[in-house]
Amino acid sequence: MQQFASGWKRNYYGKGDVIVYRLNRDGAAPDGHSRVFGANVRMLIYGEAFWATYTTGDNTGLIATDSMKNFIQRESLNYAGADLECYCRFLAVKFLETYPQVEGVQVSASEIPYAPFSGQSKAFAPSGPEHLWARVELSRDGVIEIASGIQGFRMLRLGGSAFHGFVRDQYTTLPDIYNRPLHMWLDLEWFYTAPESGFSGGNIPCTVRRIVREVFESFESGSIQQIIYQAGTEILGKISEIAEIRLEANNRTWDTIAERGEDLGVYTDARPPYGCLGLRLRR
């Protein structure tokens, strides 16, 4: 069930998996952003005007979800920016202006990233797998919530990660590890100190991505828990606009086939059971 920052809703509806690709084919794009803006959008709306559809089948005030899909795709041509937070707000504001029976709207968008082959190339390829996402809820009184995140970090470190000293009993088979190759997945989401702080033109998500990579690359860790704590505290310390951050990591460390000391090894994908580690930090 969908959650709304404004509280429980008796009814809501909308459209999901609305795919949009806006191409700046003339080469003009906002500084620091790709000429390919790709997003997977979901729009949910609520209001008493739609209750009759549930109780009596009266669709008098109902906006068809197909119309919502067309609205998202066509209005994307009029969005001049390149970041998801402002894009979600743009769609939400325009929708409330267009349909007076709507009391509130939540728009979320996940980036579909493409990167140029090089420089100003006209050729692009899918990038990632990590991708940005944003969620904005608006009522007629203004912004209720803005949240951002990055999903799908896939990071490999060849050494400098340890895991030892944990509880040992009849269920323990894992040896102490002092210098392992670490394969880790990570998702993050964060909330802002004030609604307007989240509309940064993409600068805050870019900074979060940079901090995560720097921490993973340089920090000598005794556990994955320590890595995500280090990343979270650095993000809060360096980005004053973020009030709360949530991190969830998966231990996807590869299974060892053969090793020659700590210099050379052959590995394979880990078996399906994986460790899941979560952390929530507030300012």
Summary of the structure (lengths in Angstrom):
residues: 283
radius of gyration: 22.3
end to end distance: 28.6
largest distance: 72.7
contacts: 797
relative contact order: 0.11
helix: 25%
strand: 40%
